[in-house]
């Protein structure tokens, strides 16, 4: 039986995208991932996980209608690079702990193998729908970067591994393994205390709130109406930018010529109506007020984030 650590490779898809998918209009949520290239195998004896940094998103969009755009709340958000840094430190600490208990070949999944489109949960590149004309003409609504295919760790003796990893056996806590005292909560508990975890709940909740509120402003409604009319002039009946999902097949393996034509019209109409500019402007005003209203809590959250990142950086540096 194999101990699988699937939650590690979920960072790009879940940790950064959860709020985006729920409230910030990611248009490729149901698109299957493109075929990935297998990543080079990691060395089982290495002190930490293998980290791939190819195709990571830019901190600020460098192309399309979202080029150069950053929202005020992004100052408080952990980035994809931050998430990977903390997970790298957690995995490094976990590997060291597990090897103390005889799991000499213990390692974790590769990190950074499936980077998201955006650097953080604001998802600026597609926060207001598709915004890159070159992407639209080549990929339709599909994500352009397939990333690497993560290499899973080797199979291990699951019962013993789970005991040491979680400090539990069945429904009960276990305090020792083969006569050697276990840390409270096993190696996972030790990692939690040594490294910690990033918590972006507050800033992501405020980001989702500003996104929803911005769509109700007169300026965005007017620009959206103009965009809708532009699309109608091109033969598409859509009331808002999210309606385009109803006009193509996200489950298809690749974008059809019809999807590419639709995506191209979508971005061109956003360009002529200045929809993205108007939307970004309205949301910026809303976020500044949200920051003012919650500044003390946001500052406290950022301080905790910076502290955890400092700890992670030290652990990662020592493992090189």
N, C-alpha and C positions, 0 to 999 in steps of 0.2 A: 504494500500500500504506500502511496506517495503523499507526502505533505505538500500541498499546493499553496502558494502564496499569491493567489490571483489579485488580491486587493492592492498589491504593490503596483502592478502594471495598470491599475485603474486610475492612476493619478491624472493622466492627461485627459481621460474621457469623463471621469467623475468629479474629481476634486475641483478642477478648474471650470468644468462645464455645467455643474449641477444648477447653479443659479441662472446661468446663461440660457440653458434649455428651458427652464421653468418660466423665466420672465423676460429674457432679453433677445428673443427672436432668432435663435440659431436656425437657419433654414436647411441644414443638412442633417438633422437629427436622426432621420430614418435611413440615411444613405449607408449602404454597406461599405466597409473599408476596402480600399483598393488593394490589389495584390502586393504584398510586402516582400522585400528582399531579406533573406535570412541574415541576421547579424553575426559577425565573427564570434566564435565561442570564447567565453570568459575562462580565465585560469581559476580552477577550483581552489587553489591555494592562496589566492589574493586576499588581502585583509579586508577589503570592502567590495561592494557590488561594482559591476561594470557599468559605466555611465557613457551613453552616446549623446553627442551634442549636435549631430547633423540635423539640419532643417528646423532648428528651434525658431520660434517666432520672434520677430523684432520687438523690442520693448515698446516702440511706437510704430504704427503702420507707416510703411514707406511707399505705398502705392495706392492708386485708386482714389475714390472720393473721401476715404477716411484718412488719407495721408496726413501725418502730423497731428492727428486729433488725440487728445487725452482728456479725460474727464477728471474733475477735482477729486473724486473719491478714490481714484486709482493710486493716489499717494499713500493710501492706507492699506492697499490690497497686496497680499503676497503674490509674487509672480510665479510663473511656471518654473523658472530657475530656482526660486526660493523653495518651492515644494520639493523639487528634486534634491536640492542641497540637504534639506532636513531629512528626507527619506534615505539619502545616501548615508548620513550620519547614523540614523536609526538602524539601518541594515548593517553598517560597520560594527556598531555596538552589539547588535544581536549576534552577528557571526562570532565575535570575540567571546561572547557569553556562551554560546552553544558549543564552541570548541573547548571551553573549560570543562565541559561535561562529556567529552569524548567524541563529539561529532566533528571530527577533524576536517571533513570535506564539506561541512555545512556552508552553503552560500544561498543567495537570494536571486530573484530575477533581475535581469538587466534593467536599468533605468534610462528614461529619456528616449525610448525607442519609438514611441508613438506621440510626437509632440502635437499639441492642439494648434488651431489656426491663429489664436491670439495669445498674448503673453500673460494675460490674467483674466479674471472672470467678467471684466467689462466687455470682452469680446468685441473690441472696437472695429476690427476688420469687417465683421458682419453683424454688429449690434443693430444697425438699421436696415438689415437685409443685405443682399449682395451689393457690393460697392466697387468692385474692381472689374473694369470692362475687359481687360486682357484675360482675367480668369474666366469671366462669363463666356467669352468667345471660344475658349479652349476646353473648359470643364463643365460648363453650365453651372448648376448649383452644387457640384461635387467639390469636396475638399481636394486641393491639389497635391498635398504631400502624404504619401502612404507611410513613410517612416520605415523602421526596421521591424522584423519579426523577432520578438523577444525569445531568448533561449531559456527554457525552464530549467530549474535546478534538478540534479539527479534524484532518483527515488531514494527515500530513506525509510528506516524503521519507524512507521508513523506513530504507534502508541508511545514509544519512548520519547520520540521527538516532540510530540504534543505535550507530554508530561513536563519536559524541561522548558519548552517554549512558553507554555501557559501556566505552569505551576499547578496543574490540575490533573486529576485522573478520574474520569467519570464525572460525578457531581461533587466531588470533594477536593479540597485544596491539598496539595502535596508539598511538604517542606524539605524533602531531601530526595536525592537520586543516587542510587548505588552507594549510599553511605555518606554522600557529600551534600551539605546544606544547600538548598535552593533559595534564591532571592524570592521575596514575596511577589506572587504573581508570575513567577518564572522569569525567563529571559525577557519576555515582553514587558513585565512589570519593571524590571531593571532598566530597560530602554526608555520607558515612559518617564522614569525618574531622572535618568541621566540626560536625555535629549528633550523630551516633551513633544508636543504636536502643535502645529499651527491652527489657529482658530480664526476664521474669517467670517463667522456667522453675522456679526453686526454689519460690517461694511458691505457684505454681499446682500443682506436684506435691504439696506438703504439704497444700494445700486438698483435692485429690482424695483423698489418703490419709485425711484426717480424715473426709471424707464417707463413704468406704467403711467405715472402722472404726466409725463411729458407728452404722451400720445393724446391726452385730453386738452392740451392747450390750443387756443385758436390758431396760432401760427402753424403748428404741426398739422392740425386738421385741414387748414387751407392748402398747405403744400401737398398733403396726402391726396386731397381732392384733385388738385392739378395733376399729380402723378397718375391717378386713376383715369383721368380724362385722356392723358397722353397715351396710356396703355390701351384705352378704348379705341383711340384713333388708329392704333396698330392692330386692332382686332382682338384684344384681350379684355374680358369682363372681370375685373378685379377691383375690389373696393379699397384694399390696403395691401401693403407689401407682402403680408403673410399669405394672402390668397393665392399667390403664385404656386404654392405647394400643391394646390388642387389641380393644377394644369399640366403637371408632369408626373413621372413615376419615380419617386425617390428610391424604390426598391430595385430598380433596374441597375445592372452592373456598370454601365457607362451612360453618359449623357447622349441622348438622341439628338439629331439635327433640330428637331422641333424644340427640345429643351434649351439648346444653345441659342436658338432664335429668341425664345422667350426670355432667357436670362440676359441676353444682349439688350433687348428692348427695355427690360426692367432697369438696368443700370443707365442706359441712355436717357430714359425718362426721369430718373433721379437727377441726372446731370442738368437737364433743361429746366427742371422745376426747382432746383436748389433744395430738394427735400432733405438731404443729409445735413446741409449747412443749417437749415432752419431747426431741424430736430436736435442737432448737437447744441445749438445755441440755447434752446429752451431747456434742455436737460442740464446744461451747465449751470444755469440760474437756479434750478431746483436743487441740484446737488450742493451748491454753495450754501444754500439755506439749511439743508439737512446737516451739513457739516457744522454750521454755526449752532444748530439746535442740539447736536450730540457730540460736541467737540471734546469734552472731558473723557467720555467713554471711548471715543475713537483714538484719542491720544494714548489712553491707557492700553488699548488693544495694540496699537502700533509699537508701544514700548515693549510689550510682551513678545510681539513678533520679532523685533530687533534683538531681544535677549536670546531667543531660541536660535535665531540665525547666527548669532555670534558663537553660541555653543556648538552648533553644527559645523560652522567653518573651522573651528579649532579641531574638532574630531576628524574632519575630512583631511585637514592639512597634516595631522599626525599619522594618518594611514597611508600617505603617499610614499 
